[in-house]
Amino acid sequence: MSGKQRAKIPEPAIRRLSFYRRHLADLAALGVATISSREIAQVYGLEPFQVRKDLSYFGSFGRRGRGYPVRTLLRRLERILGLDRRWRIALVGAGNIGMALFRYAEYRRQGFEIAAVFDADPRKIGTRLEHGVTVQPMERIGAAVAELGIRIGIVAVPPGAAQQAAEALAAAGIKAILSFPGGQVLVPKDVALRRVNLEADLEALSYFLANK
């Protein structure tokens, strides 16, 4: 599939692929051999046609009336999502959120390795962490990205420092950034930026409870 074609795929469909993959991984661990689009849809409150449509963006899967082979579909989704390789990450921010992310073991099991951590606080620079990682000064981002082959950046700093952190990652050649603080963060057009907005998620839950 060309980059032009891939760009037309709705982002919600890509996010749903991630949900499908996790469910398939659980089923594979349980020894389940096949699953239907209806069964996948029921797990996430979707219609079966939505599951089939999401998968159809990436080619043909399974056979009508026979369902999908769980392990085969799982492997294909892992390739589509780039999870058949390891990704090195630069984490900016050695505070509470940053350290919680660094120590979250599930990321490593899924192929995401936080290979370098940076902070602007002199008191944190030089701190030795697990996996042989030491907190480095912000000025080292460019060199570390090049030395370690880092492809993804995570911004986990106070909102007021988020823009500067994102700019430093982009200047180092990072093309994919995940930002945890709220507020607006601007990056070049060729950089993919995703924001984790806990306030919006809590507001959505509040709406659900208030309108039950």
N, C-alpha and C positions, 0 to 999 in steps of 0.2 A: 504494500500500500504506500502510495507516495505521500510526501509531507503535505501536499495540497489537499489530498483527499482526507487525510487524518485530521486536518484543521477544521473540517466541516462536522466532525463528530461532536455532538453536544456534550458539554462537560458533565452534566448530571448522569449521562449514560456511562461515562468513564468511571465516575464515582460508584455507580451501581456495580460495575464490574468488580470493584474492590470488595464490595459486600458479597457478591456471588463467590468470589475466590475464597474468602474466609469460610463461608458455609461449606463449600466443596472440600476444603482442607479438613474440616471437622468430620464430614461424611467419609472421606477417604480413610481417616484414622479409625473410624468405626467399621471399616470394611464394606461400606455400601457400594454397590457396583454401578448402579444407574440411577438417574433422577430425571424427572420431567420438568418442563418449563412451569407447569402448574404448581408442582411441589416447591420449586424455587420461589415462585411468586408469592405463595402463601406465607413463606417465612418473613417476607418484607412488606406484606400488605399491597402487593402489586397485582396487575392483571397478567396472565400468561403471555399475551401478545407483547407486553412491554419487555419481558425477558427475552423473547425471541427477537424482537427488534433491536435491543441492545447488542445481542450477540451477532446479529446479521451485519452490523457495521464492519465486522472483522472477518467475514467469510461464512462458510457453511459449517454447522455444528450438528452432530447427531443425525438421526433419521426420524422422519415423521412417524409418530405412533410407537416409537421404540425408546424414546428418551435419549439422554446424553450419558455416555460412559463417564463416570465421575473422575477417574484419574486422568483420562485423556483430556477432558475439558479443563481440569485443574491445571495441567501442564501448559495448555494453550493460553489460558488466562494469565498464567505467570509470565509467559513469554511476551504477551501483549503489554502487560503492565511493567515489563522490564525487571521482573523479580527473579529471572533466571541468571542474574549476575549480581555482583556486590557493588554497592554505591558508597563512596566515602563522603563524609559530611563535615563541614566546618560549622561549629556552633559558636555564635557570638553572644556572650552573656554567661557568666559563671555564678549567677545568683541562684535563688531557690528554684525557679522554673527551669533554668538551664541545667542545673545539676540533677533535677528530677528526670529531665529528658535524657541526659547523659547516662544515667544509671538504669534506665528502663530497658531491661534485657530483651524484651520482645523485638525491639528494633533490630538488634544484632541477629536474632534468629531469622528475621525476614530479609536479611541481606543489607541492612543499613548500618554502617559503621561510623560513629562520630570519631573521626581521626584527629581532630584538632579543636581546641577550645580557646577562645580569645576573650579578653576583658580589658576595660580601660582603667579599672581600679588597681593601683599599684599594690594594694594589700593582697590582692588575689593572684597577681601575676607571679608565676613560679610555683604555685601550688601543684603538688603532684597528685594526680587522679588515678583511677583504675586504668587497666589496659595500657599502661606505659605512656599515658597522655599527661602533659603539663600545661597549665594555663599560660598562654602567651599574650604579649601585648598586641594591640590592634595593628601596630605597624608591621607585624609579621604575617598578616593575612595573605598578601600577595605571594610571598615566598613559600609559605606553607602549602597554599593551594597548588602551586606549581610542583613542589617537591613531592607531595603525597598523591597527586592526581585526584584532587577533590572536585566533585561535580555539583554538589548540593550545599546550600547554605541555610542555616536556621538562625533567625533573629529572636533572641529571648532576653531583651533589655527593656528598661523603662521606655514608655512611649516617646518621651522627648529625645531619646538617643537612637530610636529605631531607623530614622531616615539615614543618619550617618552610617549606621551599621550596614544597611542594605546597599548604600553607595559603595562602601568599602568592598563588599562581597562582589558586586557587579564589576567594579574596577579590576578585581582580581581574576575576572573571567568566569565567574559563576553565572550560570544561565537558569538556575532553578532555586527559588528562595521561598522558605516557609517562615512567615512572620507571626509571632505570638502576641505582641502588644496591639492594643486597639489603635484607632486613628489611621490617618492616611499615610501610606508609604508609597513613594513614586520610584519606579525603576525604568530602565530603557525598554523599548518595545520588544527587543529580542530576549528579554528575561521573563521567565514565567514566575509570577508571584502568587502565592496563596496565603490568605490570612486566616488565622485561627481566632474566631470571635466568640469568646465564651459568653459575653453579654447577650449577643443575639440568640445563642442557643438557650440561655436561661429565659430570655423573653419569650421564646417560642414555647418552652415548657410552661411558663406562667400563663400564656394565652390558653394552652390546652386545659390547665386546671381551672382557669377562670370561666371557661366556656363549656365545662363538662355538664 
